[in-house]
Each structure stands twice: as structure tokens, then as C-alpha cells.
Amino acid sequence: MEFKKLHDWPESKIDAFKIQQEMADRVETFGNVSDIKLIAAVDTAYGHNSETIYAASVVVTFPEIEVIEKTFQYDKVKFPYIPGLFYFREGSVIIKALTKIQAEPDMLIIHGHGITHPRRCGMASHIGIGFNKPTIGCARKLLVGYHQQLPLSKGSFQAIIMNNKKVGYAFRSKDKVKPIFVSPGHLCAVDEAKDIMVKCLRGYRFPEPLRLAHLFANKYKRHMEKKINLDK
């Protein structure tokens, strides 16, 4: 896949805020998803002392969720941990992993937020804009906004509201398990994002493509760190 460079990588928090504000104007959240055949998901794992980030992307068929391709990439951490600016910490290695994909996925799923973000431009939005692909963000914690209390039963959901607008969903994917937080990143509507995520669930808390990417990223990390130790 090809990623269009949209800006220089920031060196400060102020520069990163400015980039997010500019990119937020490019985000499009309308229904543009049809006939999905391939989905690419990506996740990361941190190495020893959090000095290195390992990324794995996985391409699966939809709706079967059969793996057809995997790619990997690692890089040194170059940006500090700042809530709301996670893209600038992990984005470069995620982009490199995704650009290695030979297939042409119809949808991207990112471990992070889309428009449920203080500046309406989270990790999934940045990635979606750069690849010009329909993109969904799926996160473990709510970064901004609020939702009504969810029942403890699997399949329950509530809209996430920010500035009096629906920007995503809190969705309980398993009984009595913490919900996931789903929002469109780019070229995808709020309800579409939830519906696609639901179709990707396979009995675990996270949608299967993202769960697989998480497993592959950690396996890749273990492999590389073992190799590095053997080479010393």
C-alpha cells in the first residue's frame, strides 16, 4: 500500500498539536464502505525498557477472517508518551508495516481512536488520511466524550457523545467484560464502524483482525529480542 506524506514528523508537543488540528479538517466521516473483501489490521508491542516498537499488520478476508498476509516492522521510539499524541509515538512504525502489504485491503482497523479524540483526529484518522482508506479505530479506554451506562451483557452498546454529537460507540463484546470503544477514523460513518466491528468479533473482547495483529506483534517482538540476545 502507498502512504501519502502529509507533514514532517514533529519534534515537540506544540508541533504535534498543530498537525492534528490541520489533519482534523481532512477527516471525512460518511458511509463509503461497500463490498468489503479484505481488511488489514495493525498493532504494536514495546520491547525492553520501551526503547523499541514492534509492529505487525495482518490482512484477512472478510467476513471469513482468514489470514492471507502478514508484515512486520520495528523502530526506535522517537517521541515521548503523551496522551492524545500516540500517533506521533507509534505512527511511523505502523505506517512502515502497512506499506509492506502487497494486497489491497478495502478497510483498515487500527488499535487506537478515530474521531473520539480531543482534536477529533486520533491514530486511526491519521492513518486513514495518509492511506486514503476507510479506517476504524478500536481502543481499550475512552479518551474523550461520555456514554450512558452499559448493561453487563454481551452485545450491549451506547453512543459516545462529544460536543453534543455522536462520535462512536462503547460496545460490550463479552459478558461482564470491559467494553471496547469504536469510532470512525476516515471515510467511514459512525454506525458503519460499529457494524463492521461486530462482524469481526470471534468470541474475544477485541475484533479478530486486531487480536491477531496484537498476537503477531508480540510474537515478532519475542523473536527479534531473542535474536538480538543471541547475536551479542
N, C-alpha and C positions, 0 to 999 in steps of 0.2 A: 504494500500500500504506500501511497505517497502522502507525505505531510507537508503542508504549505507553511513555511516560516512566516509568522505573523509579527514577531517582535524580537528584539535582542533579549537575552536572558538577564534578569535584573540582578543587581548586586546588593540592593538594600530593600528594606520593607517598604519604604515610600515608593520606590520604583515599581515594586510588585503591585501595590495598591492601584497605582495609575494604570498599569497594564490591565488589571482586572476590570476596572471601570470602563476602559476603552473596549475590551472584548465583550463585556455585557451587552453593549449596543448591537453586537453582531449575532447574538443568540436568537434563534427562531424556534418557537415552541408551538408548532402547529402539526396536525396529523399529516405525515408524509411517509408513513411506513406501510408498505403493502408487499405481499408475496415474499415474505422473509424466508430465505432458504439457508443462509449461513449467518452465524453470529460469532463474533470474536470477543472474548473477554480477557482482561488482563489484571494481574495483581502483583504485589511485591512482597519481599521479605528482606529484613535487615540482617546484615552479618555481624560479626563480633564487634562489640563496642559501637554498633550502629554507624560504622565508618563506610560501609559499602551497602548499596541497594541492589538486590537481585530481582529481576522482573521476568515473568513468564506470561506469554499470551497463548491462548488456545482457541482454535477455530472449530466450531461444532455445527452439525446440521441442525436445522430447526423444522419441525418440533421434536425430532427424534433425540437430539443431543448426543450425537455420535462424533467422537473426536476425529478430525481429518488432518489437523496440522498443529504443531507446537513450535514456538520460537522463544529464545531466551536472550537476556542481555544483563550485564552488570555494570555498575559505575560507582565512582566515589561520591559520597554525599557532599554537595556543594552549597547547600542552602540550609539555614537553621530551621528548627522546628518552631513554626508559628501558626497557631490555629487560624484557619481561613486562608492560609497561603500554602497548603500542602502541594499544590500543583508545581510550585517552584522548587520543591524539595525532591519530588518523585517524578515529575513530568518528563524530564529529559530521558531517563532510562526507560520509562513506559513507551515513549514515542519511538525510541530505537528498537524496542522489542516488536512493536506493532508494524514498523516499516519493513521488518524482515518477512512478514507474511506474504506468501505467494498467491493465496486465494484472494477473492474479492468479497469480503463479508458485506452483508446488507445492513447489519446493525452492530454497534459496539456497546459492550457493557463494562462499566468502569467501577472499581471499588472506590467510592467517594461520592460526593454530592454533585448534583447538576445545578439547578436554579434555587434549590433550598440552601442558600448561601447569603451571607451578609451583603454581598455586592452582586448577587444573582449570577455568579459565574464561578462555579466550583470546578473541580478536576474534570468531571465529565463534560462540562461545557467547553473548556479549553481544548480538550482532546477532540471533541466533535467538530468544533470550528476548524481546527487545523487539518483534520482528515476529510472534512465536508461530508460527514456520515451521520445518519441518525444515531444518537447516543443516549444511553440511560445511565444514571448514577444510582448506585445502591450502597448504602452506608449502614454502619452498626449503631451510630449515635446521631441524634438530631443536633444540628449545628445552629439552626435559627428557626424561628416560627414556633407554632404550637399546634396541638391537635387534641381532640376530645379523648377521654379515656377509652382504651380498647378493652373489649371482653377478652378473657383468657383463652378463648377457643381459637383453634386453627382457622384461618381464612377471614378473621375479623380485620377490619381496616377503618381508618379515619383519615380525612383530608388534612394535610398540613397547610396551615394558613399563615401567610406573611403579608403584612400591609393590606389586610382585608382581601387577599387573593389566594386562590388555591394554587399551590406550587408543587405539591407532591402528595405522597401517601405514607402513612405509617401502616405497616402490614404485618400481621402475626402469621408467620409461615408454619409454626408448630404450636401445639397446645402448651400453654404455660411457659413459653419461651419468649425472650425479649423480641420485640418487633424489629423488622428491617425498615429502612427509610428510603423510599424510591422517589426519584424526581427526573424529569427530562433534562438532558444535557444540551441537546441541539437537535433540530429537525424532527422533533417528536413531541406529541401532546402529553399532558399530564395523565389522562386516563389511559392512553396507549401505553405509556411507560409501565403503569401498574399491570395492565392486562398481559403484556409480554412477559414481565417478570413472573407472574403467576403461572404462565405456561412453561416456564423454565424450571419450576420447582420439582424436586425429585425426592421429597421426604426429609430434606435437611433445612436448616434455618436459611441458608443463602441459596440463591438460584444456582442450578448445577453448573453452568458455564463458569461462573465466578468462583464457585467452590473448587472446581478442577484447576483453574488458574492459580488459586491460593495453594493447593497441594503441590502443583508443579513448581511454583516459585520456591517453596520451602525445600523441596527435593533438590532443586537446582542449587540452592544455597548450600545445602549439606554436601553435595557433590563437589562444588567448587572449593569450599573451605577444606574439605578432606584432601583435595588435590594440592591446594596451596601448602598445607602442612607436610604432605609427602615430598613436595619439591624443595622444602627448606633443608 
